[in-house]
Amino acid sequence: MIPKGIDKLPINSWTNKHENFTHSLKANASFSLWNPPGNNAKERYRATTKNFQWLIKNAIDNNFKLRAMGKGWSFSKVGITTGGLIDTASLNFSFQPKQLQVSQSYAKTPDDLYFVQCGVAIYELNTRLSQKRPQRSIKASGASNGQTIAGALSTGTHGAAIDVGAVHDAVVGLHIITSENKHVWLERSSYTVASQELVNWLDADFVADDDLFNAALVSFGSFGFIHGVMIETEPQFLLEEHRIGNLAYNDTLKKAMKTLDVSDLNLSASNGSTNLYHFEVLFNLHRFEANNADKGAFLKYMFKLPFHNGHQFLKRPNEFTFGEDLLGIISTLLDGLSPISNAAVPPLVNVMYKRAFAPKPPQTGTIREIFNYTKFKGKVASAAMGIDIKDSPKVVELIMDINKSTPFPGGLSLRYVKGTKATLGFTKFANTCVLEMDGIDGDVARNFYTKVWNKMEQQNIPYTLHWGKINFNLNEALIRKMYGSVNVDSWIDARNELMSIPSMEVFSNEIMKKCGLDKIHHSIV
């Protein structure tokens, strides 16, 4: 009998948010979860933990695989299996931990922490933090706010915060259902957060270990079900967003791209602040010429400013503007114009760039207001590489050269992010440039991606690939080259230590097998 809080999900296939793949699923293997009734939040949360364990046991007994569904924002099948998907969207419980639930060794205060269930979407989290008094904020956001917190952190959603890193870098504790009879509260031993009071509330095993935590942090659903997440927040702040067009691609811009020293660009906020939070360089591949401002780069940058109670809520207009990445441009091309040929894309992209980067005054808003929900229409593609910032001009020029013979139906953007401690986090460089190639999905785009990746290999330029973006060239040899065998083996060892052998089988999939990440060493008692 299916426990209360679990419903069958009658789906035999599933299409991701961006419509670039549809995946077949095993019949009667997918379910949705909701917090069952109880006398209090603890009872309801614990009952859901048991339901997660029931799902794992059911999958073991019936020999099929599972993954949490999230919101389906990934372009790759990293979070998909040949078995079933578990819809956790209704698991949106959250709370502010009490003093007794926080370790006495924690470096900050309980107000700096917030506990959320796995199904809480980023926009829900933003709203709840903004309703606190005084207001709080997440430290960084991805391009949009539609992902669940568990999905965003598990695939390495990066955002573009120069000083605080990716979304998962604000995570300081994880409640993971690792097997049919085990669940753990996992945190770093070097950064204690939870007291035994909180661990008892969860009824979990307490595990404090840097290597295990760093491995589980970006594990794309393969360490079991992430049930709860503890994140660090900060006092509410404002971002002043600026956009500049027609900036020559010259030595001055290259210096800024390679070092993040933007002093020669003379950028500043309206109040004179130079506290740069976000730096992004965008190129129209079909209208580019070095040292020519008319065919140069576009800049999007933000300064971090103090929040004040007089701030007026920033409401983005419904009309098209370019978003955090280029998908807004591409999606608009497809909306109402499909079908269009690949040959027609370059002139259309030219038109959209001109519209997207029309001069506008700076806008000021919170993270919640600046990084809002992006709606996509049409079959779009996105591939993202992590590179050392010192290599960013070299890679831009490499891509521009490839585009001459193989025109790409899309555009190019570079965002800059602080490096991560996550073992397989793709923002691994101390200062990482996330270089994104966004366009219309199809053979033309994928052929272009292949040529770029092959050229990176030929020129021996170190790079990684976003786990949640298009990454079909990944394999075990490439993964070990990207992250080093020591890190890959550490990640595999961590999975073996935290999970039972049957559970590891349940949470494996084809991408893990292809990348050699599904290895099983021994059973842990």
C-alpha positions in Angstrom: 0.0 0.0 0.0 1.3 3.5 -0.9 1.7 5.6 2.2 -0.2 8.8 2.8 1.8 11.7 1.2 2.7 9.8 -1.9 0.6 9.8 -5.1 1.2 8.0 -8.3 2.3 10.2 -11.2 0.8 8.8 -14.4 3.5 9.7 -16.8 5.4 7.5 -19.2 7.6 10.3 -20.7 8.8 13.7 -19.7 9.9 16.9 -21.6 12.2 19.4 -19.9 11.4 23.1 -19.5 13.4 24.2 -22.6 11.9 21.5 -24.8 15.2 20.2 -26.2 14.6 16.6 -25.1 11.7 14.2 -24.3 12.7 11.2 -22.2 10.8 7.8 -21.9 10.1 6.6 -18.3 9.2 3.2 -16.8 5.4 2.8 -16.4 4.1 3.1 -12.8 7.5 4.2 -11.5 6.9 8.0 -11.0 5.3 9.6 -8.0 4.6 13.0 -6.4 5.2 13.8 -2.8 3.4 16.1 -0.4 3.8 16.6 3.4 1.2 14.3 5.0 -1.0 15.6 7.9 0.5 15.7 11.4 0.2 17.4 14.8 3.1 19.7 14.0 5.8 20.5 11.4 8.3 18.0 12.9 5.8 15.1 12.5 4.9 16.1 8.9 8.6 16.5 7.9 9.6 13.2 9.5 6.7 11.4 7.7 8.0 12.8 4.4 11.4 11.5 5.2 9.9 8.0 5.7 8.1 8.4 2.4 11.3 9.1 0.6 12.7 5.9 2.2 9.6 4.0 1.1 10.2 5.2 -2.5 13.8 4.0 -2.4 12.7 0.6 -1.0 10.0 0.3 -3.6 12.5 1.0 -6.4 14.9 -1.5 -5.0 12.2 -4.2 -4.7 11.0 -3.6 -8.2 14.4 -3.0 -9.8 14.0 0.5 -11.2 15.8 3.8 -10.9 14.7 7.1 -9.4 15.5 10.8 -9.5 13.9 13.9 -8.1 12.3 15.9 -10.8 12.9 19.5 -9.7 11.5 22.1 -12.1 13.1 20.6 -15.2 15.4 23.5 -16.0 18.4 21.4 -17.1 19.2 21.1 -20.8 21.1 17.8 -20.1 19.8 14.4 -18.9 22.1 14.5 -15.9 19.1 14.3 -13.6 17.0 11.8 -15.6 16.8 8.0 -15.4 15.3 5.1 -17.3 13.1 4.5 -14.3 10.8 7.1 -12.6 10.8 10.7 -11.6 9.7 12.1 -8.2 7.8 15.4 -8.2 8.8 17.2 -5.0 7.3 20.6 -5.9 4.8 20.4 -3.0 7.5 20.0 -0.4 7.9 23.7 0.3 8.2 23.9 4.0 10.8 26.4 5.5 11.7 27.9 8.8 14.2 30.1 10.6 16.3 27.9 12.9 16.2 28.7 16.6 19.2 29.4 18.8 19.1 25.9 20.3 19.2 24.4 16.8 22.4 26.2 15.9 25.8 25.0 16.9 27.6 27.2 19.6 30.6 27.0 17.3 28.7 28.6 14.3 30.5 31.7 13.3 27.4 33.8 12.7 23.9 34.0 14.2 20.7 32.0 13.6 19.4 35.0 11.6 22.0 34.3 9.0 20.5 30.8 8.4 17.4 29.6 6.7 16.1 26.0 6.3 14.1 25.0 3.3 12.6 21.8 2.0 13.8 20.6 -1.4 10.8 21.7 -3.4 11.0 25.4 -2.5 11.5 27.4 -5.7 14.0 30.2 -5.7 11.2 32.7 -6.2 9.4 31.4 -3.1 12.6 31.6 -1.1 13.2 35.2 -2.3 9.6 36.1 -1.3 9.8 34.6 2.2 13.2 36.2 2.9 11.8 39.6 1.8 8.9 39.2 4.3 11.3 38.8 7.2 11.9 41.9 9.4 14.4 43.1 8.8 14.5 41.7 5.3 17.0 39.1 4.2 18.3 37.9 0.8 20.0 35.0 -0.8 23.6 35.8 -1.8 23.4 34.9 -5.5 20.8 33.8 -8.0 20.8 31.9 -11.3 19.6 33.5 -14.5 16.0 33.1 -13.4 14.2 32.1 -10.2 12.1 29.2 -11.3 14.4 26.4 -10.2 13.9 24.5 -6.9 16.6 25.0 -4.4 17.7 21.4 -4.5 17.8 21.3 -8.4 19.7 24.6 -8.5 22.4 23.6 -6.2 22.7 20.0 -7.4 23.6 21.0 -11.0 25.9 23.9 -10.1 23.6 26.8 -11.0 26.1 29.6 -10.9 24.6 33.0 -11.2 27.2 35.7 -11.6 28.2 37.0 -8.2 31.9 37.9 -8.2 32.6 37.7 -4.5 30.2 35.0 -3.1 30.2 32.2 -5.8 27.4 30.1 -7.1 24.0 29.2 -5.6 25.4 26.0 -3.9 28.2 28.0 -2.3 25.7 29.5 0.2 24.6 26.0 1.3 26.0 25.0 4.6 24.0 21.9 5.5 22.1 19.1 3.7 19.6 16.6 4.9 19.9 13.7 2.5 17.9 10.5 2.3 20.9 8.3 1.2 19.2 4.8 1.3 16.2 2.9 2.2 17.1 2.8 5.9 19.5 5.8 6.4 19.3 9.5 6.2 22.0 12.0 7.3 22.5 15.6 8.3 25.6 16.5 6.4 27.8 19.6 6.9 31.5 20.5 6.8 33.5 19.7 9.9 35.4 22.9 9.3 32.3 25.0 9.3 29.8 23.7 12.0 26.3 24.9 11.7 23.7 22.6 13.3 23.4 21.6 16.9 22.3 18.1 18.0 18.9 19.7 18.7 18.3 20.2 15.0 19.7 16.8 14.1 17.3 15.2 16.6 14.4 17.3 15.1 15.2 15.7 11.8 15.8 12.3 13.4 18.9 12.0 11.2 22.5 10.7 11.6 24.9 13.5 12.1 27.8 13.5 9.6 30.4 16.4 9.7 33.0 15.9 7.0 34.4 18.4 4.5 35.1 15.8 1.8 31.7 14.2 2.0 29.9 17.5 2.1 31.9 19.0 -0.9 31.1 15.9 -2.9 27.4 15.8 -2.1 27.0 19.5 -2.8 27.0 19.2 -6.6 25.9 15.6 -7.2 23.0 16.0 -9.6 20.6 13.8 -7.6 23.0 10.8 -7.4 23.6 10.8 -3.6 19.9 10.1 -2.8 17.0 12.5 -2.2 18.0 15.9 -0.8 15.1 16.6 1.6 16.3 19.7 3.4 18.8 22.5 2.7 20.3 25.0 5.1 21.5 28.1 3.4 23.3 31.2 4.6 21.5 34.5 3.8 22.5 38.1 4.3 20.7 41.3 5.0 18.7 42.6 2.1 20.6 44.7 -0.4 20.1 46.4 -3.7 21.7 45.9 -7.1 22.1 48.8 -9.5 22.1 47.3 -13.0 23.8 49.1 -15.9 24.0 48.2 -19.6 26.5 49.5 -22.1 26.6 48.9 -25.8 29.1 49.6 -28.5 32.2 48.9 -26.5 35.3 48.2 -28.5 36.9 44.8 -28.0 40.4 46.0 -27.4 43.3 45.7 -24.8 41.3 47.7 -22.2 38.4 45.3 -22.3 40.6 42.2 -22.5 42.4 43.4 -19.4 39.1 43.6 -17.6 38.0 40.2 -18.8 41.3 38.6 -17.8 41.7 40.2 -14.3 38.3 41.7 -13.3 40.2 45.0 -12.8 37.6 47.2 -14.4 39.2 50.5 -13.3 40.2 51.4 -16.9 36.5 51.0 -18.0 35.5 53.8 -15.6 32.5 52.0 -14.2 30.7 53.3 -11.1 27.2 53.3 -9.5 25.1 56.4 -9.4 26.3 57.2 -5.9 29.9 56.7 -7.0 30.3 53.2 -5.5 32.7 50.8 -7.2 31.5 47.7 -5.2 31.0 45.6 -8.3 28.7 42.6 -7.8 28.1 41.3 -11.3 30.2 41.6 -14.5 29.0 40.3 -17.8 30.3 40.7 -21.4 28.2 39.7 -24.4 29.0 39.4 -28.0 26.9 39.2 -31.2 28.9 36.6 -33.1 27.5 37.8 -36.4 28.6 41.4 -35.9 32.1 41.4 -34.5 35.3 43.1 -35.3 38.2 43.8 -33.0 38.9 47.5 -32.1 35.6 48.5 -33.7 33.1 49.9 -31.2 30.2 49.5 -33.6 30.9 45.8 -33.8 32.2 45.3 -30.3 30.9 44.1 -27.0 27.9 44.8 -24.7 28.4 45.1 -21.0 25.9 44.3 -18.2 27.2 45.1 -14.7 25.8 45.6 -11.3 26.9 47.4 -8.2 25.8 46.3 -4.7 24.2 49.0 -2.7 22.7 49.2 0.8 19.0 48.5 1.1 16.7 51.2 2.4 13.0 51.2 3.3 12.2 53.9 0.8 13.1 51.5 -2.1 10.2 51.2 -4.6 9.6 47.7 -5.9 11.1 47.2 -9.3 8.6 45.7 -11.7 10.1 44.5 -15.0 8.1 45.4 -18.1 6.4 42.7 -20.0 8.0 43.8 -23.2 11.2 42.1 -24.3 14.4 43.0 -22.6 17.6 40.9 -22.6 17.8 38.8 -19.5 20.6 37.4 -17.3 21.6 35.3 -20.3 20.9 35.2 -24.0 18.0 32.8 -24.0 15.5 35.7 -23.8 16.8 36.9 -27.2 16.7 33.4 -28.8 13.3 32.6 -27.3 11.8 35.8 -28.7 13.2 35.0 -32.1 11.3 31.7 -32.0 8.1 33.1 -30.6 5.8 33.8 -33.5 8.5 33.3 -36.1 8.9 29.5 -36.1 9.7 27.7 -38.3 12.7 29.7 -39.4 15.8 28.5 -41.1 19.2 28.6 -39.5 20.4 30.8 -42.4 17.8 33.4 -41.2 19.1 33.5 -37.7 22.1 35.8 -38.0 20.2 38.8 -39.3 17.4 38.2 -36.8 19.9 38.0 -34.0 21.3 41.3 -35.2 17.9 42.9 -34.9 17.3 41.5 -31.5 20.6 42.6 -30.1 19.9 46.1 -31.3 16.6 46.0 -29.5 17.9 44.2 -26.4 20.7 46.7 -25.9 18.8 49.9 -26.6 20.1 52.6 -24.2 18.2 52.7 -20.9 18.8 54.3 -17.6 20.1 52.1 -14.7 17.6 50.0 -12.8 17.8 49.3 -9.1 16.2 46.3 -7.4 16.7 43.4 -5.0 17.9 40.0 -6.3 14.2 39.0 -6.2 13.4 41.9 -8.6 16.4 41.7 -10.9 16.6 38.0 -11.4 13.0 37.2 -12.0 11.1 34.4 -13.8 12.1 33.8 -17.5 9.5 32.3 -19.8 10.9 30.4 -22.8 9.0 29.4 -25.9 10.6 27.2 -28.5 13.4 24.7 -28.7 16.4 26.6 -27.3 19.9 25.3 -26.6 22.5 26.4 -24.1 26.1 25.1 -23.5 28.3 26.7 -20.8 32.0 26.2 -20.1 33.9 27.1 -17.0 37.3 28.6 -17.8 40.0 30.5 -15.9 39.3 34.2 -16.4 42.8 34.7 -17.8 41.8 32.5 -20.8 38.6 34.4 -21.5 39.8 36.6 -24.4 41.7 33.7 -26.0 38.5 31.5 -25.9 36.3 34.4 -27.3 38.7 34.7 -30.3 38.7 30.9 -30.8 34.9 30.9 -30.9 34.8 33.9 -33.3 37.2 32.1 -35.6 35.0 29.0 -35.7 31.9 31.1 -36.3 33.4 32.3 -39.6 33.1 28.9 -41.2 30.3 27.4 -39.0 27.9 30.2 -38.2 26.2 29.6 -34.8 22.5 30.3 -34.5 22.8 32.3 -31.3 25.1 34.5 -29.2 27.9 34.5 -26.7 28.1 35.7 -23.1 30.7 35.7 -20.4 29.9 35.9 -16.7 32.4 36.0 -13.8 31.9 33.9 -10.6 34.0 33.1 -7.6 35.3 29.6 -7.5 33.6 26.8 -5.6 34.8 24.2 -3.1 32.3 21.6 -4.4 34.3 18.6 -5.6 32.7 18.4 -9.0 31.5 22.0 -9.2 32.1 23.3 -12.7 33.0 26.8 -11.4 36.2 25.2 -10.1 38.7 27.9 -11.0 39.5 30.4 -8.3 38.0 33.1 -10.5 35.8 31.4 -13.0 34.5 32.8 -16.3 31.3 31.1 -17.3 31.2 31.3 -21.1 27.8 30.5 -22.5 26.8 29.8 -26.1 23.0 30.2 -26.3 21.0 29.5 -29.4 18.4 27.5 -31.3 18.8 23.8 -30.7 19.5 21.5 -33.6 22.3 19.9 -35.6 23.9 23.3 -36.5 24.2 24.4 -32.9 25.5 21.0 -31.7 28.0 20.8 -34.5 29.2 24.2 -33.4 29.5 23.1 -29.8 31.5 20.1 -30.9 34.0 22.2 -32.9 34.5 24.6 -30.0 35.1 21.8 -27.5 37.5 20.0 -29.9 39.4 23.2 -30.4 39.7 23.7 -26.7 41.2 20.3 -26.4 43.6 20.9 -29.3 44.9 24.1 -27.8 45.0 22.5 -24.3 42.9 25.2 -22.7 41.5 23.9 -19.4 37.7 23.9 -19.2 34.7 22.3 -17.5 31.1 21.9 -18.7 28.0 23.0 -16.8 26.3 19.8 -15.6 22.8 21.2 -16.3 23.6 22.6 -19.8 24.2 20.7 -23.1 27.3 18.5 -22.5 27.0 15.5 -24.7 30.8 15.1 -25.1 31.4 14.2 -21.5 33.0 10.9 -20.8 35.2 9.4 -18.0 38.5 10.4 -19.6 37.3 14.0 -20.1 35.8 14.2 -16.5 39.1 13.1 -15.0 41.0 15.6 -17.2 38.7 18.4 -16.1 38.6 17.7 -12.4 41.6 15.5 -11.8 41.5 11.9 -10.8 42.0 12.7 -7.1 38.8 14.7 -7.0 36.8 12.3 -9.1 37.9 9.4 -6.9 37.1 11.4 -3.8 33.6 12.1 -5.1 33.1 8.4 -5.9 34.4 7.3 -2.5 32.0 9.8 -0.8 29.1 8.3 -2.6 30.1 4.8 -1.6 30.5 5.9 2.0 27.2 7.6 2.4 25.0 5.1 0.4 24.0 1.5 0.4 24.9 -0.6 -2.7 21.2 -1.0 -3.7 20.6 2.7 -3.2 23.6 3.6 -5.4 22.0 1.4 -8.1 18.7 3.2 -7.7 20.3 6.7 -8.1 22.6 5.9 -11.0 21.9 6.8 -14.6 23.3 6.8 -18.1 25.4 10.0 -17.8 27.0 8.7 -14.6 27.8 5.4 -16.3 29.3 7.3 -19.3 31.4 9.5 -17.0 32.6 6.6 -14.8 30.9 8.1 -11.7 28.7 5.1 -10.9 31.5 2.9 -9.5 30.6 0.8 -6.5 33.4 -0.2 -4.1 31.9 -2.0 -1.1 29.0 -2.1 1.2 29.0 0.3 4.2 27.4 -1.0 7.4 
